Amino acid sequence: MHSAATPFVLHHWKEGGRREQRSGWRGTSPEFGDIKVTSPLNPSSSESVVAEVRGGSIPTATFESRGIHAEVLTLPTLNRMTLRLGDATVHTSRNRWAPTHRGRALRMRYGGDRYRLWAVNRRRYVLTRLPDGEDPGTRITVARSGRGRRRQIAVTVTGRAVAADITLAALFTGVDRSVLTRRGTVRAFVSRAFGLFAQTQY
């Protein structure tokens, strides 16, 4: 069901010891209820890094990065990733060498809906559900502010949203989105190149 959504705020949380520490964001949407993002969900795993969002009135979703690079990650990244929403796998694609932030957007397809996620900067991103013949779509802006214990994330919805929209917008607060920016793309390329060079020296 589509619903107009009031702006809401997610606050940072952290729990557990050093080796099993979990953290993330949580808050309440007046229309969609409690929302909790956990990232990493599996802090002791060396094979994958997972972010999860769940809530009382939204579908659960997970974002998983796998591979040898997972051991050194604190958040899942857009490389070698799998996105699941409910029981379905969300199909994703992106043009990592596009010259603009919008061009580098992560494109997603879930059921009959198409989404775009693009970075305004490292603290702000926008998720849009594209319009179709029956629905004008929606736009959700997610912006982080503050430091330390005062960190928070403001979520603003333009248009009428469905629960899956809120789930996807919240989930990416627990994902490393840096490669959606030009600077992040360059850093990732240099890091991969250095890693490959180091491997050839053994």
Helices and strands as residue ranges (DSSP letters): E 3-4, E 8-15, E 22-29, E 33-38, E 48-55, E 61-66, G 68-72, E 81-85, E 88-93, E 106-110, E 113-121, E 124-129, E 138-145, G 148-150, E 152-158, E 160-161, H 163-171, G 172-174, G 178-180, H 182-200
